[in-house]
């Protein structure tokens, strides 16, 4: 109904749950989410974030995380997920 996808992120380095919204491209089998996260290095400020999740197969996908730092978008994390058989 909202015509977008929603993703959340939480970890033990932050003090909040991050909310992102995004789209899905069926041609590349990729979700792309955007949001703002609290900057742990500069309390009281936020950082623009882009996350992609590419579906490689029913058993594997890759998540990539990009942050806007110093006027540039930098890849700061990549996680490859593989389902155990």
Jmol script that loads the backbone (N, CA, C; Angstrom):
load data "model"
ATOM      1  N   UNK A   1       0.807  -1.191   0.000  1.00  0.00           N
ATOM      2  CA  UNK A   1       0.000   0.000   0.000  1.00  0.00           C
ATOM      3  C   UNK A   1       0.853   1.258   0.000  1.00  0.00           C
ATOM      4  N   UNK A   2       2.010   1.218   0.672  1.00  0.00           N
ATOM      5  CA  UNK A   2       2.879   2.394   0.740  1.00  0.00           C
ATOM      6  C   UNK A   2       3.719   2.556  -0.522  1.00  0.00           C
ATOM      7  N   UNK A   3       3.762   1.525  -1.370  1.00  0.00           N
ATOM      8  CA  UNK A   3       4.531   1.538  -2.616  1.00  0.00           C
ATOM      9  C   UNK A   3       6.027   1.697  -2.385  1.00  0.00           C
ATOM     10  N   UNK A   4       6.503   1.194  -1.258  1.00  0.00           N
ATOM     11  CA  UNK A   4       7.934   1.121  -0.994  1.00  0.00           C
ATOM     12  C   UNK A   4       8.182   0.006   0.015  1.00  0.00           C
ATOM     13  N   UNK A   5       9.427  -0.389   0.136  1.00  0.00           N
ATOM     14  CA  UNK A   5       9.827  -1.395   1.115  1.00  0.00           C
ATOM     15  C   UNK A   5      10.423  -0.690   2.321  1.00  0.00           C
ATOM     16  N   UNK A   6      10.384  -1.359   3.459  1.00  0.00           N
ATOM     17  CA  UNK A   6      10.920  -0.795   4.697  1.00  0.00           C
ATOM     18  C   UNK A   6      11.963  -1.739   5.270  1.00  0.00           C
ATOM     19  N   UNK A   7      13.077  -1.181   5.725  1.00  0.00           N
ATOM     20  CA  UNK A   7      14.131  -1.964   6.369  1.00  0.00           C
ATOM     21  C   UNK A   7      14.507  -1.286   7.678  1.00  0.00           C
ATOM     22  N   UNK A   8      14.966  -2.081   8.631  1.00  0.00           N
ATOM     23  CA  UNK A   8      15.463  -1.544   9.894  1.00  0.00           C
ATOM     24  C   UNK A   8      16.878  -2.054  10.116  1.00  0.00           C
ATOM     25  N   UNK A   9      17.614  -1.338  10.950  1.00  0.00           N
ATOM     26  CA  UNK A   9      18.961  -1.764  11.322  1.00  0.00           C
ATOM     27  C   UNK A   9      19.176  -1.424  12.787  1.00  0.00           C
ATOM     28  N   UNK A  10      19.685  -2.387  13.519  1.00  0.00           N
ATOM     29  CA  UNK A  10      20.042  -2.164  14.920  1.00  0.00           C
ATOM     30  C   UNK A  10      21.310  -2.949  15.206  1.00  0.00           C
ATOM     31  N   UNK A  11      22.211  -2.362  15.983  1.00  0.00           N
ATOM     32  CA  UNK A  11      23.410  -3.070  16.403  1.00  0.00           C
ATOM     33  C   UNK A  11      23.842  -2.533  17.758  1.00  0.00           C
ATOM     34  N   UNK A  12      24.886  -3.109  18.302  1.00  0.00           N
ATOM     35  CA  UNK A  12      25.308  -2.719  19.645  1.00  0.00           C
ATOM     36  C   UNK A  12      26.205  -1.478  19.664  1.00  0.00           C
ATOM     37  N   UNK A  13      26.431  -0.846  18.517  1.00  0.00           N
ATOM     38  CA  UNK A  13      27.222   0.387  18.470  1.00  0.00           C
ATOM     39  C   UNK A  13      26.331   1.629  18.527  1.00  0.00           C
ATOM     40  N   UNK A  14      25.046   1.457  18.306  1.00  0.00           N
ATOM     41  CA  UNK A  14      24.132   2.595  18.273  1.00  0.00           C
ATOM     42  C   UNK A  14      23.188   2.596  19.456  1.00  0.00           C
ATOM     43  N   UNK A  15      22.426   3.669  19.548  1.00  0.00           N
ATOM     44  CA  UNK A  15      21.473   3.794  20.652  1.00  0.00           C
ATOM     45  C   UNK A  15      20.040   3.851  20.147  1.00  0.00           C
ATOM     46  N   UNK A  16      19.843   3.509  18.870  1.00  0.00           N
ATOM     47  CA  UNK A  16      18.497   3.560  18.316  1.00  0.00           C
ATOM     48  C   UNK A  16      18.361   2.530  17.201  1.00  0.00           C
ATOM     49  N   UNK A  17      17.136   2.333  16.759  1.00  0.00           N
ATOM     50  CA  UNK A  17      16.861   1.483  15.609  1.00  0.00           C
ATOM     51  C   UNK A  17      16.692   2.397  14.408  1.00  0.00           C
ATOM     52  N   UNK A  18      17.435   2.117  13.353  1.00  0.00           N
ATOM     53  CA  UNK A  18      17.389   2.938  12.150  1.00  0.00           C
ATOM     54  C   UNK A  18      16.301   2.432  11.218  1.00  0.00           C
ATOM     55  N   UNK A  19      15.579   3.341  10.592  1.00  0.00           N
ATOM     56  CA  UNK A  19      14.513   3.014   9.657  1.00  0.00           C
ATOM     57  C   UNK A  19      14.897   3.534   8.278  1.00  0.00           C
ATOM     58  N   UNK A  20      14.753   2.670   7.261  1.00  0.00           N
ATOM     59  CA  UNK A  20      15.045   3.055   5.883  1.00  0.00           C
ATOM     60  C   UNK A  20      13.871   2.649   5.002  1.00  0.00           C
ATOM     61  N   UNK A  21      13.675   3.370   3.900  1.00  0.00           N
ATOM     62  CA  UNK A  21      12.672   2.987   2.914  1.00  0.00           C
ATOM     63  C   UNK A  21      13.358   2.827   1.571  1.00  0.00           C
ATOM     64  N   UNK A  22      12.754   1.997   0.704  1.00  0.00           N
ATOM     65  CA  UNK A  22      13.408   1.759  -0.565  1.00  0.00           C
ATOM     66  C   UNK A  22      12.542   1.100  -1.604  1.00  0.00           C
ATOM     67  N   UNK A  23      13.226   0.666  -2.651  1.00  0.00           N
ATOM     68  CA  UNK A  23      12.582   0.086  -3.824  1.00  0.00           C
ATOM     69  C   UNK A  23      13.209  -1.275  -4.137  1.00  0.00           C
ATOM     70  N   UNK A  24      12.567  -2.000  -5.051  1.00  0.00           N
ATOM     71  CA  UNK A  24      13.099  -3.277  -5.531  1.00  0.00           C
ATOM     72  C   UNK A  24      13.164  -3.226  -7.046  1.00  0.00           C
ATOM     73  N   UNK A  25      14.318  -3.625  -7.603  1.00  0.00           N
ATOM     74  CA  UNK A  25      14.505  -3.719  -9.045  1.00  0.00           C
ATOM     75  C   UNK A  25      14.517  -5.191  -9.432  1.00  0.00           C
ATOM     76  N   UNK A  26      13.443  -5.697 -10.051  1.00  0.00           N
ATOM     77  CA  UNK A  26      13.404  -7.126 -10.388  1.00  0.00           C
ATOM     78  C   UNK A  26      14.450  -7.541 -11.423  1.00  0.00           C
ATOM     79  N   UNK A  27      14.876  -6.629 -12.288  1.00  0.00           N
ATOM     80  CA  UNK A  27      15.878  -6.977 -13.310  1.00  0.00           C
ATOM     81  C   UNK A  27      17.216  -7.348 -12.679  1.00  0.00           C
ATOM     82  N   UNK A  28      17.617  -6.607 -11.634  1.00  0.00           N
ATOM     83  CA  UNK A  28      18.893  -6.901 -10.964  1.00  0.00           C
ATOM     84  C   UNK A  28      18.701  -7.660  -9.654  1.00  0.00           C
ATOM     85  N   UNK A  29      17.447  -7.928  -9.296  1.00  0.00           N
ATOM     86  CA  UNK A  29      17.103  -8.608  -8.040  1.00  0.00           C
ATOM     87  C   UNK A  29      17.741  -7.897  -6.846  1.00  0.00           C
ATOM     88  N   UNK A  30      17.596  -6.559  -6.833  1.00  0.00           N
ATOM     89  CA  UNK A  30      18.244  -5.754  -5.815  1.00  0.00           C
ATOM     90  C   UNK A  30      17.263  -4.801  -5.136  1.00  0.00           C
ATOM     91  N   UNK A  31      17.283  -4.837  -3.806  1.00  0.00           N
ATOM     92  CA  UNK A  31      16.572  -3.848  -3.002  1.00  0.00           C
ATOM     93  C   UNK A  31      17.538  -2.698  -2.747  1.00  0.00           C
ATOM     94  N   UNK A  32      17.065  -1.457  -2.807  1.00  0.00           N
ATOM     95  CA  UNK A  32      17.878  -0.291  -2.474  1.00  0.00           C
ATOM     96  C   UNK A  32      17.108   0.542  -1.458  1.00  0.00           C
ATOM     97  N   UNK A  33      17.721   0.740  -0.295  1.00  0.00           N
ATOM     98  CA  UNK A  33      17.099   1.485   0.799  1.00  0.00           C
ATOM     99  C   UNK A  33      17.921   2.734   1.095  1.00  0.00           C
ATOM    100  N   UNK A  34      17.243   3.798   1.557  1.00  0.00           N
ATOM    101  CA  UNK A  34      17.927   5.019   1.975  1.00  0.00           C
ATOM    102  C   UNK A  34      17.363   5.471   3.313  1.00  0.00           C
ATOM    103  N   UNK A  35      18.232   6.083   4.111  1.00  0.00           N
ATOM    104  CA  UNK A  35      17.801   6.593   5.400  1.00  0.00           C
ATOM    105  C   UNK A  35      18.879   7.446   6.039  1.00  0.00           C
ATOM    106  N   UNK A  36      18.624   7.851   7.264  1.00  0.00           N
ATOM    107  CA  UNK A  36      19.564   8.649   8.056  1.00  0.00           C
ATOM    108  C   UNK A  36      19.876   7.887   9.332  1.00  0.00           C
ATOM    109  N   UNK A  37      21.147   7.838   9.700  1.00  0.00           N
ATOM    110  CA  UNK A  37      21.518   7.191  10.957  1.00  0.00           C
ATOM    111  C   UNK A  37      22.180   8.205  11.875  1.00  0.00           C
ATOM    112  N   UNK A  38      22.029   7.970  13.159  1.00  0.00           N
ATOM    113  CA  UNK A  38      22.700   8.803  14.154  1.00  0.00           C
ATOM    114  C   UNK A  38      24.190   8.551  14.027  1.00  0.00           C
ATOM    115  N   UNK A  39      24.979   9.613  13.968  1.00  0.00           N
ATOM    116  CA  UNK A  39      26.428   9.489  13.819  1.00  0.00           C
ATOM    117  C   UNK A  39      27.059   9.296  15.195  1.00  0.00           C
ATOM    118  N   UNK A  40      27.537   8.082  15.459  1.00  0.00           N
ATOM    119  CA  UNK A  40      28.146   7.770  16.755  1.00  0.00           C
ATOM    120  C   UNK A  40      29.413   8.578  17.009  1.00  0.00           C
ATOM    121  N   UNK A  41      30.061   9.047  15.928  1.00  0.00           N
ATOM    122  CA  UNK A  41      31.293   9.810  16.066  1.00  0.00           C
ATOM    123  C   UNK A  41      31.029  11.293  16.340  1.00  0.00           C
ATOM    124  N   UNK A  42      29.824  11.758  15.999  1.00  0.00           N
ATOM    125  CA  UNK A  42      29.454  13.165  16.196  1.00  0.00           C
ATOM    126  C   UNK A  42      28.047  13.226  16.780  1.00  0.00           C
ATOM    127  N   UNK A  43      27.908  13.019  18.090  1.00  0.00           N
ATOM    128  CA  UNK A  43      26.577  13.010  18.714  1.00  0.00           C
ATOM    129  C   UNK A  43      25.762  14.245  18.329  1.00  0.00           C
ATOM    130  N   UNK A  44      24.479  14.002  18.084  1.00  0.00           N
ATOM    131  CA  UNK A  44      23.586  15.089  17.707  1.00  0.00           C
ATOM    132  C   UNK A  44      23.487  15.310  16.217  1.00  0.00           C
ATOM    133  N   UNK A  45      24.249  14.555  15.426  1.00  0.00           N
ATOM    134  CA  UNK A  45      24.193  14.686  13.974  1.00  0.00           C
ATOM    135  C   UNK A  45      23.782  13.357  13.348  1.00  0.00           C
ATOM    136  N   UNK A  46      23.412  13.407  12.066  1.00  0.00           N
ATOM    137  CA  UNK A  46      23.047  12.199  11.339  1.00  0.00           C
ATOM    138  C   UNK A  46      23.892  12.083  10.072  1.00  0.00           C
ATOM    139  N   UNK A  47      23.903  10.879   9.528  1.00  0.00           N
ATOM    140  CA  UNK A  47      24.640  10.567   8.301  1.00  0.00           C
ATOM    141  C   UNK A  47      23.659   9.919   7.332  1.00  0.00           C
ATOM    142  N   UNK A  48      23.686  10.333   6.066  1.00  0.00           N
ATOM    143  CA  UNK A  48      22.884   9.694   5.028  1.00  0.00           C
ATOM    144  C   UNK A  48      23.466   8.315   4.738  1.00  0.00           C
ATOM    145  N   UNK A  49      22.570   7.335   4.599  1.00  0.00           N
ATOM    146  CA  UNK A  49      22.977   5.953   4.378  1.00  0.00           C
ATOM    147  C   UNK A  49      22.197   5.372   3.201  1.00  0.00           C
ATOM    148  N   UNK A  50      22.886   4.536   2.429  1.00  0.00           N
ATOM    149  CA  UNK A  50      22.233   3.752   1.368  1.00  0.00           C
ATOM    150  C   UNK A  50      22.619   2.299   1.584  1.00  0.00           C
ATOM    151  N   UNK A  51      21.637   1.431   1.543  1.00  0.00           N
ATOM    152  CA  UNK A  51      21.878  -0.003   1.710  1.00  0.00           C
ATOM    153  C   UNK A  51      21.307  -0.720   0.493  1.00  0.00           C
ATOM    154  N   UNK A  52      22.087  -1.672  -0.056  1.00  0.00           N
ATOM    155  CA  UNK A  52      21.568  -2.519  -1.123  1.00  0.00           C
ATOM    156  C   UNK A  52      21.589  -3.961  -0.655  1.00  0.00           C
ATOM    157  N   UNK A  53      20.587  -4.710  -1.096  1.00  0.00           N
ATOM    158  CA  UNK A  53      20.524  -6.150  -0.828  1.00  0.00           C
ATOM    159  C   UNK A  53      20.275  -6.820  -2.165  1.00  0.00           C
ATOM    160  N   UNK A  54      21.285  -7.551  -2.660  1.00  0.00           N
ATOM    161  CA  UNK A  54      21.183  -8.239  -3.945  1.00  0.00           C
ATOM    162  C   UNK A  54      20.914  -9.714  -3.696  1.00  0.00           C
ATOM    163  N   UNK A  55      19.849 -10.215  -4.289  1.00  0.00           N
ATOM    164  CA  UNK A  55      19.476 -11.625  -4.156  1.00  0.00           C
ATOM    165  C   UNK A  55      20.251 -12.417  -5.200  1.00  0.00           C
ATOM    166  N   UNK A  56      21.195 -13.225  -4.755  1.00  0.00           N
ATOM    167  CA  UNK A  56      21.996 -14.038  -5.674  1.00  0.00           C
ATOM    168  C   UNK A  56      21.295 -15.344  -6.016  1.00  0.00           C
ATOM    169  N   UNK A  57      20.620 -15.926  -5.020  1.00  0.00           N
ATOM    170  CA  UNK A  57      19.883 -17.169  -5.204  1.00  0.00           C
ATOM    171  C   UNK A  57      18.937 -17.320  -4.018  1.00  0.00           C
ATOM    172  N   UNK A  58      18.186 -18.412  -3.988  1.00  0.00           N
ATOM    173  CA  UNK A  58      17.320 -18.663  -2.833  1.00  0.00           C
ATOM    174  C   UNK A  58      18.136 -18.848  -1.554  1.00  0.00           C
ATOM    175  N   UNK A  59      19.411 -19.176  -1.699  1.00  0.00           N
ATOM    176  CA  UNK A  59      20.249 -19.479  -0.542  1.00  0.00           C
ATOM    177  C   UNK A  59      21.333 -18.442  -0.247  1.00  0.00           C
ATOM    178  N   UNK A  60      21.391 -17.376  -1.027  1.00  0.00           N
ATOM    179  CA  UNK A  60      22.476 -16.418  -0.821  1.00  0.00           C
ATOM    180  C   UNK A  60      22.072 -15.012  -1.258  1.00  0.00           C
ATOM    181  N   UNK A  61      22.497 -14.029  -0.463  1.00  0.00           N
ATOM    182  CA  UNK A  61      22.374 -12.636  -0.881  1.00  0.00           C
ATOM    183  C   UNK A  61      23.492 -11.808  -0.258  1.00  0.00           C
ATOM    184  N   UNK A  62      23.710 -10.634  -0.835  1.00  0.00           N
ATOM    185  CA  UNK A  62      24.778  -9.748  -0.374  1.00  0.00           C
ATOM    186  C   UNK A  62      24.176  -8.407   0.016  1.00  0.00           C
ATOM    187  N   UNK A  63      24.533  -7.936   1.206  1.00  0.00           N
ATOM    188  CA  UNK A  63      24.135  -6.616   1.668  1.00  0.00           C
ATOM    189  C   UNK A  63      25.358  -5.706   1.629  1.00  0.00           C
ATOM    190  N   UNK A  64      25.199  -4.530   1.028  1.00  0.00           N
ATOM    191  CA  UNK A  64      26.265  -3.523   1.006  1.00  0.00           C
ATOM    192  C   UNK A  64      25.739  -2.251   1.652  1.00  0.00           C
ATOM    193  N   UNK A  65      26.597  -1.582   2.415  1.00  0.00           N
ATOM    194  CA  UNK A  65      26.225  -0.405   3.205  1.00  0.00           C
ATOM    195  C   UNK A  65      27.124   0.748   2.806  1.00  0.00           C
ATOM    196  N   UNK A  66      26.531   1.877   2.490  1.00  0.00           N
ATOM    197  CA  UNK A  66      27.258   3.065   2.062  1.00  0.00           C
ATOM    198  C   UNK A  66      26.877   4.238   2.957  1.00  0.00           C
ATOM    199  N   UNK A  67      27.866   5.039   3.345  1.00  0.00           N
ATOM    200  CA  UNK A  67      27.635   6.232   4.159  1.00  0.00           C
ATOM    201  C   UNK A  67      28.175   7.455   3.421  1.00  0.00           C
ATOM    202  N   UNK A  68      27.503   8.578   3.590  1.00  0.00           N
ATOM    203  CA  UNK A  68      27.964   9.840   3.016  1.00  0.00           C
ATOM    204  C   UNK A  68      28.895  10.511   4.026  1.00  0.00           C
ATOM    205  N   UNK A  69      30.161  10.543   3.716  1.00  0.00           N
ATOM    206  CA  UNK A  69      31.190  11.122   4.596  1.00  0.00           C
ATOM    207  C   UNK A  69      32.081  12.048   3.780  1.00  0.00           C
ATOM    208  N   UNK A  70      32.296  13.266   4.269  1.00  0.00           N
ATOM    209  CA  UNK A  70      33.184  14.206   3.595  1.00  0.00           C
ATOM    210  C   UNK A  70      32.768  14.531   2.173  1.00  0.00           C
ATOM    211  N   UNK A  71      31.448  14.560   1.928  1.00  0.00           N
ATOM    212  CA  UNK A  71      30.954  14.877   0.593  1.00  0.00           C
ATOM    213  C   UNK A  71      30.987  13.725  -0.388  1.00  0.00           C
ATOM    214  N   UNK A  72      31.382  12.536   0.076  1.00  0.00           N
ATOM    215  CA  UNK A  72      31.456  11.367  -0.795  1.00  0.00           C
ATOM    216  C   UNK A  72      30.659  10.222  -0.199  1.00  0.00           C
ATOM    217  N   UNK A  73      30.190   9.330  -1.073  1.00  0.00           N
ATOM    218  CA  UNK A  73      29.551   8.110  -0.609  1.00  0.00           C
ATOM    219  C   UNK A  73      30.625   7.027  -0.499  1.00  0.00           C
ATOM    220  N   UNK A  74      30.762   6.454   0.688  1.00  0.00           N
ATOM    221  CA  UNK A  74      31.791   5.443   0.938  1.00  0.00           C
ATOM    222  C   UNK A  74      31.154   4.130   1.353  1.00  0.00           C
ATOM    223  N   UNK A  75      31.638   3.039   0.794  1.00  0.00           N
ATOM    224  CA  UNK A  75      31.178   1.719   1.203  1.00  0.00           C
ATOM    225  C   UNK A  75      31.858   1.384   2.528  1.00  0.00           C
ATOM    226  N   UNK A  76      31.044   1.139   3.556  1.00  0.00           N
ATOM    227  CA  UNK A  76      31.607   0.892   4.880  1.00  0.00           C
ATOM    228  C   UNK A  76      31.341  -0.517   5.391  1.00  0.00           C
ATOM    229  N   UNK A  77      30.534  -1.290   4.663  1.00  0.00           N
ATOM    230  CA  UNK A  77      30.257  -2.652   5.137  1.00  0.00           C
ATOM    231  C   UNK A  77      29.725  -3.497   3.980  1.00  0.00           C
ATOM    232  N   UNK A  78      30.069  -4.785   4.015  1.00  0.00           N
ATOM    233  CA  UNK A  78      29.501  -5.767   3.098  1.00  0.00           C
ATOM    234  C   UNK A  78      29.336  -7.062   3.867  1.00  0.00           C
ATOM    235  N   UNK A  79      28.148  -7.653   3.760  1.00  0.00           N
ATOM    236  CA  UNK A  79      27.877  -8.935   4.420  1.00  0.00           C
ATOM    237  C   UNK A  79      27.308  -9.887   3.364  1.00  0.00           C
ATOM    238  N   UNK A  80      27.902 -11.071   3.253  1.00  0.00           N
ATOM    239  CA  UNK A  80      27.387 -12.110   2.387  1.00  0.00           C
ATOM    240  C   UNK A  80      26.649 -13.122   3.259  1.00  0.00           C
ATOM    241  N   UNK A  81      25.391 -13.304   2.969  1.00  0.00           N
ATOM    242  CA  UNK A  81      24.545 -14.250   3.698  1.00  0.00           C
ATOM    243  C   UNK A  81      24.406 -15.527   2.897  1.00  0.00           C
ATOM    244  N   UNK A  82      24.632 -16.684   3.535  1.00  0.00           N
ATOM    245  CA  UNK A  82      24.490 -17.981   2.900  1.00  0.00           C
ATOM    246  C   UNK A  82      23.696 -18.897   3.812  1.00  0.00           C
ATOM    247  N   UNK A  83      22.621 -19.451   3.293  1.00  0.00           N
ATOM    248  CA  UNK A  83      21.794 -20.362   4.077  1.00  0.00           C
ATOM    249  C   UNK A  83      22.487 -21.716   4.210  1.00  0.00           C
ATOM    250  N   UNK A  84      22.541 -22.223   5.429  1.00  0.00           N
ATOM    251  CA  UNK A  84      23.100 -23.561   5.639  1.00  0.00           C
ATOM    252  C   UNK A  84      22.093 -24.611   5.212  1.00  0.00           C
ATOM    253  N   UNK A  85      22.579 -25.666   4.619  1.00  0.00           N
ATOM    254  CA  UNK A  85      21.716 -26.774   4.191  1.00  0.00           C
ATOM    255  C   UNK A  85      21.586 -27.774   5.308  1.00  0.00           C
TER     256      UNK A  85
END
end "model"
wireframe off; spacefill off
backbone 0.3
color backbone group
